[in-house]
Structure formats: C-alpha cells, structure tokens
Amino acid sequence: MVKVREGVFMTTKVLILGATGAVGRSTSKYLSSAGYQVFGAARNLEELQSVEGLHSRSSGEFDIKSSATIANVFGEAKKALGGLDAVVNCVGSLHLKSPDRTSDDELSDVIDINLTGSYYVIREAAKALRSNGGSVVLFSSAAAQIGLANHEAIASAKAGVEAMVRSAATTYARNKIRFNAIAPGLTESKMTLNIFADEVARRMSQEMCTSPRLGEGEDMARVVELLVNPSNQFMNGSVLNVDGGLATTKHRPVVTRK
C-alpha cells in the first residue's frame, strides 16, 4: 500500500517496460518495497524471471519497436493487476558514433527504439489510463540538453522524447494523465559496460560531472517513485535531470595567479 498523504493509503499498479535492464530492475525492486504492485515486461523472458519485486510478468517477448506487442503487454498488465495506474518505459539504447560513421540502419534503430517506441507507449498509456488518470514516465538523456561528441543520433531521439512529454502532458491533462521524463547521465548498466570497464573512459566521464560518482539504477528508481506517486499530482510535463550535474553544472576552474 502506497502512502498518498497522512493516514491515506492506496495500491498503485505500475507497468514497467524494459524490466530486465539496470534501471528497470532497480525500479521494480524499489517500487515493490514501497508498496506498489508491479508488472514487468522485457525482450528476454528468462531474464525477466530473475527480476525482483514483480507482482507478475509478461508471458510473451516484448519488442519496443512493435506497436502490436506493446498493446498486448498493456492488456496483460491490466488483466494481471486488475487495472493500471502508472507506466514506466525504461527501454532505450546507446549509440556513440559520429554521423559520418553511422549507417542508415543504425540511425533507424536508434530512432525506432527511443523515439517511435516511446510514441507507441504514450498511445497505449493514453488508452489504458483515460478513464481514471495516472502517471507515465519516459526516459530522455542528458545528451538531449548538452552538446556531447558522437551523440547526434541518440541526442536527437531523446530530444524528441522530451518534446512528446510536454505535448502529451497538455493533450491528456483533461484525462488527469501526467507525463514526465527523467534525463539520466552515464549510468552503470549492460549498455554502458564497455565505458565502465575502461578506466580512461570511466574517468573522463566522471570528470564531466560535478557529482563525486556516476549513476546507478537506484538513482533513477527513486525519482521514478516520485513521479508515479499519486500524491504528486502537480508534477506534469517536466524533465528531471538525474545526471550528477552533467547537463547543468561545470567544475570550478582552477586558476593560478602569476
């Protein structure tokens, strides 16, 4: 049971897409421990079985690029949980190549996974939450807000996600459906394994942040809970940076006087 305000509790039912990733796993566990009922969906059903905190799981493989499978997962989640109050899309990809080294297929894949997939999620969430309202959380990236080398493809896709969040927040305000996004910095996950394993790359990434460390899945999970909690009805159309200061702060320069 989730505490909405002093003395008032309710069960909030949440669908997490991409539950097997670092952020999805942390969010599933965190929300469950906070009293939410969580339904998880992912591409790999075997990995999905190992995710902690799930009340129930998708019975079929989930593909963010397929509008049909997204619609099916929403139907499964509503049936398993007896309704739906919130949706969290943790699915994403990482593409770090300059445009002259990025093929048409690679660009299409980045757009399909991060932008088009999020559009499909918004569409199904609007249908599922229209009658009673609820919360939808999408993921952007600090790369959409600050110029980073070799991030052109992912930055453009994530900037589109932020634009959709603001528009959907306006479109569905009458239905009491809130849309917000989280913009992470570099977060430890399967996608960023090569960066974290490379001492130089990791140190360079760390030095770009004013935070003393890089991101972890639970950093995102705590903010997801803030956004899906029904007590936070006044948060709508926002993009919250959870990036160690990457997009908004700079280290103080060290200047030696002559």
C-alpha positions, 0 to 999 in steps of 0.5 A: 500500500502506497502512502498518498498523504497522512493516514491515506493509503492506496495500491498503485499498479505500475507497468514497467517496460524494459524490466530486465535492464539496470534501471528497470530492475532497480525500479521494480525492486524499489517500487515493490518495497514501497508498496506498489504492485508491479508488472514487468515486461522485457525482450528476454523472458528468462531474464525477466524471471530473475527480476525482483519485486514483480507482482507478475510478468509478461508471458510473451517477448516484448519488442519496443519497436512493435506497436502490436506487442506493446498493446498486448503487454498493456492488456496483460498488465491490466488483466494481471493487476486488475487495472493500471495506474502508472507506466514506466518505459525504461527501454532505450539504447546507446549509440556513440558514433559520429554521423559520418560513421553511422549507417542508415540502419543504425540511425533507424534503430536508434530512432525506432527504439527511443523515439517511435517506441516511446510514441507507441507507449504514450498511445497505449498509456493514453488508452489504458489510463483515460478513464481514471488518470495516472502517471507515465514516465519516459526516459530522455538523456542528458545528451538531449540538453548538452552538446556531447561528441558522437551523440547526434543520433541518440541526442536527437531521439531523446530530444524528441522524447522530451518534446512528446512529454510536454505535448502529451502532458497538455493533450491528456491533462483533461484525462488527469494523465501526467507525463514526465521524463527523467534525463539520466547521465552515464549510468552503470548498466549492460549498455554502458559496460564497455565505458565502465570497464575502461578506466580512461573512459570511466574517468573522463566521464566522471570528470564531466560531472560535478557529482563525486560518482556516476549513476546507478539504477537506484538513482533513477528508481527513486525519482521514478517513485516520485513521479508515479506517486499519486500524491504528486499530482502537480508534477506534469510535463517536466524533465528531471535531470538525474545526471550528477550535474552533467547537463547543468553544472561545470567544475570550478576552474582552477586558476593560478595567479602569476 
